């Protein structure tokens, strides 16, 4: 999906004082996987909301 939609690969940079749109040819987005299956359901829910598990 990220390669199909330019809006997901678009950034803006300042070049000689002007704002310029840059569309990257590709984009790598790191994704962390945390296995919570060992926790009881109620703890799993709480763990997903914990700030340490956010971006």
HELIX and SHEET records of a PDB file:
HELIX    1   1 UNK A    6  UNK A    9  5                                   4    
HELIX    2   2 UNK A   41  UNK A   48  1                                   8    
HELIX    3   3 UNK A   51  UNK A   53  5                                   3    
SHEET    1   A 2 UNK A  10  UNK A  15  0                                        
SHEET    2   A 2 UNK A  18  UNK A  23 -1                                        
END                                                                             
